[in-house]
C-alpha cells in the first residue's frame, strides 16, 4: 500500500472515530503534538491525554449545534513523500436527518510515525453558505 493509500485509510479512521462521538477513539487516530489552525487561532495538544481532556467539552458543544456526523465531499492527495502526506479535503457536518449544517475546506497533514499513520495537523475554515 503506498503512503497515499495508507494515509487516506488513516484519514477515514479519523472521520469514523469522530462520528462515533468517542473522544478517546478519535484521539487514537492522531499524532502528537497535534496542531489545529482554525478560526484564526492555533491550538496545540501536547499529548493524547490533553487531547481527550480538552476535546470532550468541544464535542459536547458540537453536538449542541445539532451535529451528529460528518462526511467527506472530496479528498485529494496533493503532496506525498514516504512518511508524510498532505490531503486537501472538503467535508460537511450533518444533523441527525442528514441535512447539511456547514461545509469546511481543510488540509490534513498525515504522518507515519513508528509504523502507524495518523493525523499530525489540520488547517481549515468554514466555507460561507451560498446566498
Secondary structure, 3 states (H helix, E strand, C coil): CCHHHHHHHHHHHHHHHHHCCCHHHHHCCEEEEEEEEECCEEEEECCHHHHHHHHHHHHHHHHHCCCCEEEEEEEEEEEEECCEEEEEEEEEEECCCCCEEEEEEEEEEEEEECCEEEEEEEEEEEECCCC
